[in-house]
Amino acid sequence: MRKNNRFSLSRRKFVSQTLLAMAGISLFPALFSSRILAQAMPSPAPMKIGIIGSGRIGGSVGLRWAEAGHEIMFSSRNPDQLGELVAQAGPKASAGFPRQAAEFGDIVFIAVPYAAMPQVGEDLAPLMQGKIVIDCGNPYVRRDGEMAAVALEKGTGVASAEFFPGVRLVRAFNALSWTEVNNQAHRDGELIAIPIAGDDAEGVAVASQLVIDAGFDPVVVGSLDRAREFDQGTEVYVKGMTAREMRAALGL
């Protein structure tokens, strides 16, 4: 049986193509829109994606990925309450407990309140070793307490990586609202940009493709320590920017 944290030859070819396209984006932003990328690099065989936390953002992003043909397992502590979401997502979707989603996914998307991150990491990081894990959580002091202030001081990318040792963490999908995911995906004209940061090149490439599949425009900002540049409260956080506008704001 193929191990979850291994990619096929076709997947590796896709990743190398994505990295080349990413380089093109940074050098010639006006020439490489997400629509061109999506046409030039259609998604390969569907990815298996486990979603930890199936609330507003986890549910809405998961639905966009299901529409793109990926296999999705939504999860929560009460998976029997996810029936309507699974029905919306279609025949390739299922529901389970967080542990099941962590084991199911070749890619894992974590969308939980930030105060839950330490416990989620303790419980599930051992099941996700070597996997690409996309974190979209945002620390809010008023909701999450002092640990949120610590995370923002470190930068959320750095803080999240500490909760999930051994995974290939990528920050993405945190700087837009769930209503934008529902209402603005694949919109006409220039797409809404989603900033991405990560230390693993393959993880960043896969996350970039998933941003395209969800109907948005990936903007690779840099390594995890640069994820602080699109934390909540920054100039680009939930502003509905295009890729051109975001690159200008971030000096990319």
Secondary structure, 3 states (H helix, E strand, C coil): CCCCCCCCHHHHHHHHHHHHHHHHHHHCCCCCCHHHHHHHCCCCCCCEEEEECCCHHHHHHHHHHHHCCCEEEEECCCHHHHHHHHHHHCCCEEEECHHHHHHHCCEEEECCCHHHHHHHHHHHHHHCCCCEEEECCCCCHHHHCHHHHHHHHHCHHHHHHHHCCCCEEEECCCCCCHHHHHHCCCCCCCCEEEEEEECCHHHHHHHHHHHHHHCCEEEEEECHHHHHHHCCCCCCCCCCCEHHHHHHHHCC
